[in-house]
Amino acid sequence: MLECTGQITTSQTGEPICSGEWVSTNFQALLESIFATPPEDQIQAAFMVGFTLPVIAYLTAWAFQTVINFIRR
């Protein structure tokens, strides 16, 4: 099934004319799902993973370095 993204008019022969583009409804659903704003809890979870994971890795590496330097002295 096709859907018009603009305004539909009819030609003299009775054929539909779209002022925008003819888009497949499945393709349009795919585009809507890609560009839809995710729920707030998903945004929060992505931020927590993207921010806290590097901080935890940095602090763990710093702790190991501190212990190794203490043992070497």
LINRA-V579629 format. One line per field, one symbol per residue. burial: # if it has 9 or more other ideal C-beta (glycine too) atoms within 8 Angstrom, else .. A space follows every 50 residues. Layout:
burial->???
//
This chain:
burial->..##...#.........#....#.#..#..............#....... .......................
//
